[in-house]
C-alpha cells in the first residue's frame, strides 16, 4: 500500500503543481474535474445507503457553480448567489415532479453535495486569482501534503491515543499534534530561508502553516464522518494507495476558503 501511495504522489504532484503554475483556464478545468469526480463518489456513497438521488442534478450543480466562479471576472457579474438559489428551487420542483419517488431529504442531500464540492472547489480558483495567488496555492497544496504526511507517519510510529475513535479509528492524537507543530515550523523556516519566494514574515508563515494544519485535519475528519455515516471504507479507488478523489482532496478544499479569506483580510 505504501509503495502505491508514493508512486501516486510521484506522478500526481508534478502534474497538479504544473496546473497550478499555468493558472486559468487549465487550473479551473482541474477544479471542475475534481468537483465532478467528487460528486460521482458522493452519489455512490448515498446509493450505498439506499438513497436514489437525481445524480444528473449533482453534476449539473457543481458544474454551474464552478462555471459562474470562473466567468465572474469576464462577465463582471457575481452570479454565485443567484445560481445557488436557482439550484435550490430546481431541486424543490424536482420533488414535486417525482413526488413519491424522491423526497426533500434526498433533495437536501444532493444540494449539500453541490455546495460541499462545487462551492469549496470554487475557492481553489478564487485563491489562485489573488495577487499572491500562485504562491498561496503552492503553499496550500504543500501545507496539506506536509500535514497529511506528518500525521500519517508519526501516527504509525508513536500514535497511541485515538483522536476521534467514533469517526476515524486510525487517526491519533500524537499524529495530529506532530502535524500541527511540524507544519508551522516548516513554514516558518521556509519564510525565513526563502524570502524572495514567500512574501510572509517568518511568524506569519508559521501562522499560515498552523491554519492549514488545523483546517486540513478538520476537513479530513468531516470526510471521515461522511464515510462512517454512509458505511464505506474509501470513497473510491481512482487514486492507487489513496482511495478516491474525496479521500485525497477533502482537506484541500476545506482549507482553500479559509486561506482565501485570511489572505483577503491580511491584504
C-alpha positions in Angstrom: 0.0 0.0 0.0 2.8 2.4 0.9 4.6 2.0 -2.4 1.3 2.8 -4.2 0.9 5.9 -2.2 4.4 7.0 -3.1 4.0 6.1 -6.8 0.8 8.1 -7.0 2.5 11.1 -5.3 5.4 10.9 -7.8 3.1 11.1 -10.7 0.3 13.3 -9.3 2.3 16.1 -7.5 4.2 17.4 -10.6 1.0 17.3 -12.6 -1.0 19.2 -10.1 1.7 21.8 -9.4 2.1 22.3 -13.2 -1.6 23.1 -13.5 -1.3 25.5 -10.5 1.5 27.3 -12.3 -0.4 27.5 -15.6 -3.4 29.0 -13.9 -6.7 29.7 -15.8 -8.2 28.1 -17.7 -6.2 24.9 -17.1 -6.4 25.1 -13.3 -10.1 26.0 -13.5 -10.7 22.8 -15.5 -8.8 20.9 -12.9 -11.1 22.2 -10.2 -14.1 21.3 -12.3 -12.8 17.8 -12.8 -12.2 17.4 -9.1 -15.7 18.6 -8.2 -17.4 16.3 -10.7 -15.3 13.2 -9.7 -16.1 14.1 -6.1 -19.8 14.2 -6.9 -19.6 10.8 -8.6 -18.1 9.4 -5.4 -20.6 11.3 -3.2 -23.6 10.0 -5.0 -22.2 6.4 -4.9 -22.0 6.7 -1.1 -25.5 7.9 -0.9 -26.7 5.0 -3.1 -24.8 2.6 -0.8 -27.1 3.9 2.0 -30.2 3.3 -0.1 -30.9 6.8 -1.4 -31.9 7.3 -5.0 -30.8 10.8 -5.9 -31.2 12.8 -9.1 -27.5 12.3 -10.0 -27.7 14.5 -13.1 -28.6 17.5 -10.9 -25.4 16.8 -8.8 -23.1 17.0 -11.8 -25.1 20.0 -13.2 -25.0 21.8 -9.9 -21.2 21.6 -9.3 -20.6 22.5 -13.0 -22.8 25.6 -12.7 -21.1 26.7 -9.5 -17.6 26.3 -10.9 -18.6 27.9 -14.2 -20.0 31.1 -12.6 -16.9 31.4 -10.3 -14.7 31.1 -13.4 -16.7 33.5 -15.5 -17.2 36.2 -12.9 -14.3 38.5 -13.9 -15.1 38.2 -17.6 -18.9 38.9 -17.1 -18.3 41.5 -14.4 -21.1 39.9 -12.5 -21.3 37.8 -9.3 -23.7 35.1 -10.2 -22.9 32.6 -7.5 -25.7 33.5 -5.2 -28.4 33.5 -8.0 -27.0 30.2 -9.1 -27.3 28.6 -5.7 -30.9 29.9 -5.3 -31.8 28.6 -8.8 -30.4 25.2 -7.9 -32.4 25.1 -4.7 -35.6 26.0 -6.5 -34.9 23.4 -9.2 -34.4 20.7 -6.7 -37.5 21.7 -4.8 -39.5 21.4 -8.0 -38.0 18.1 -8.7 -39.5 16.8 -5.5 -42.9 17.9 -6.8 -42.4 16.3 -10.2 -41.2 13.0 -8.8 -43.3 13.0 -5.6 -43.3 9.5 -4.1 -40.1 8.5 -5.8 -37.9 11.1 -4.1 -38.3 13.5 -1.2 -37.0 16.6 0.4 -34.4 14.7 2.4 -32.8 13.3 -0.8 -33.0 16.7 -2.4 -31.3 18.3 0.6 -28.5 15.7 0.4 -27.8 16.4 -3.2 -27.9 20.2 -2.5 -25.4 19.7 0.3 -23.1 17.8 -2.0 -23.3 20.6 -4.6 -22.3 23.2 -2.1 -19.6 21.0 -0.5 -18.0 20.1 -3.8 -18.9 23.0 -6.1 -18.7 25.7 -3.5 -15.4 24.6 -1.9 -13.7 23.7 -5.1 -14.6 27.1 -6.4 -12.3 28.6 -3.8 -9.4 26.8 -5.4 -9.9 29.1 -8.4 -10.5 32.2 -6.3 -7.4 31.6 -4.2 -5.2 31.2 -7.4 -6.5 34.5 -8.8 -5.3 36.6 -5.9 -2.3 38.9 -6.5 -0.2 36.4 -4.5 -2.3 33.5 -5.7 0.4 31.4 -7.2 2.5 31.4 -4.0 -0.6 30.9 -1.8 -1.9 28.0 -3.9 1.5 26.3 -3.8 1.5 26.8 0.0 -2.0 25.4 0.2 -1.0 22.1 -1.5 2.4 21.9 0.2 0.9 22.6 3.6 -1.8 20.0 3.3 0.6 17.4 1.9 3.1 18.1 4.7 0.3 17.9 7.3 -1.0 14.6 6.0 2.5 13.1 5.7 3.5 14.1 9.3 0.2 12.9 10.8 0.3 9.6 8.9 3.9 8.6 9.7 4.2 9.9 13.2 0.8 8.4 14.0 2.0 5.0 12.8 5.3 5.3 14.8 4.1 6.9 18.0 0.3 7.1 17.9 -1.4 5.6 21.0 -4.4 7.7 21.8 -7.2 7.8 19.2 -8.2 11.3 18.1 -11.8 10.6 17.1 -12.4 6.8 17.5 -16.1 7.1 16.6 -15.2 8.9 13.3 -11.8 7.6 12.3 -10.2 5.0 14.5 -6.8 5.2 12.7 -6.2 8.9 13.5 -4.2 9.5 16.6 -3.7 12.5 18.9 0.0 12.2 18.6 -0.1 12.3 14.8 -2.4 15.3 14.9 -0.1 17.2 17.4 3.0 16.4 15.4 1.4 17.7 12.2 0.1 20.9 14.0 3.7 21.5 15.3 5.6 20.4 12.2 3.7 22.2 9.5 4.0 25.7 11.1 7.7 25.0 11.8 8.4 24.1 8.2 6.5 27.2 7.0 8.5 29.4 9.5 11.8 28.0 8.1 10.7 28.4 4.5 9.7 32.0 5.1 13.0 32.6 6.8 15.2 30.9 4.2 13.4 31.9 1.0 12.0 35.4 1.5 12.3 36.1 -2.3 9.8 33.3 -2.9 7.5 33.6 0.1 6.4 37.1 1.0 5.3 36.3 4.5 7.4 37.2 7.5 8.5 34.0 9.4 6.0 34.5 12.2 3.2 34.9 9.7 4.4 31.9 7.7 4.1 29.9 10.9 0.6 31.2 11.4 -0.4 30.2 7.9 1.1 26.8 8.5 -1.0 26.4 11.7 -4.2 27.5 9.9 -3.5 24.9 7.1 -2.7 22.2 9.7 -5.9 22.8 11.7 -8.4 23.1 8.9 -6.7 20.3 6.9 -7.4 17.9 9.8 -10.9 19.2 10.3 -11.6 18.7 6.6 -10.3 15.1 6.8 -12.5 14.4 9.8 -15.6 15.8 8.0 -15.0 13.4 5.1 -14.2 10.5 7.5 -17.5 11.2 9.3 -19.3 11.1 6.0 -17.8 7.7 5.1 -18.6 6.4 8.6 -22.3 7.6 8.2 -22.6 6.0 4.7 -20.7 2.9 5.8 -17.9 2.9 3.2 -14.1 2.5 3.8 -13.0 4.6 0.9 -15.0 6.9 -1.4 -13.4 5.3 -4.4 -10.3 3.7 -5.9 -9.3 6.1 -8.6 -6.0 7.1 -6.9 -3.9 4.0 -6.1 -2.9 3.8 -2.5 -5.1 6.8 -1.5 -8.6 5.8 -2.4 -10.9 8.2 -4.2 -10.8 11.8 -5.1 -12.6 12.8 -1.9 -10.1 10.9 0.1 -7.3 12.9 -1.4 -8.8 16.3 -1.8 -11.1 16.6 1.3 -8.5 18.6 3.2 -7.5 20.8 0.3 -11.0 22.0 -0.5 -11.7 22.6 3.2 -8.6 24.7 3.7 -8.9 26.8 0.5 -11.8 29.1 1.6 -10.1 29.7 5.0 -6.8 30.6 3.3 -8.5 32.8 0.8 -10.3 34.9 3.4 -7.2 35.0 5.6 -5.3 36.5 2.6 -8.1 38.9 1.9 -8.2 40.1 5.5 -4.5 40.4 5.8 -4.0 42.1 2.4 
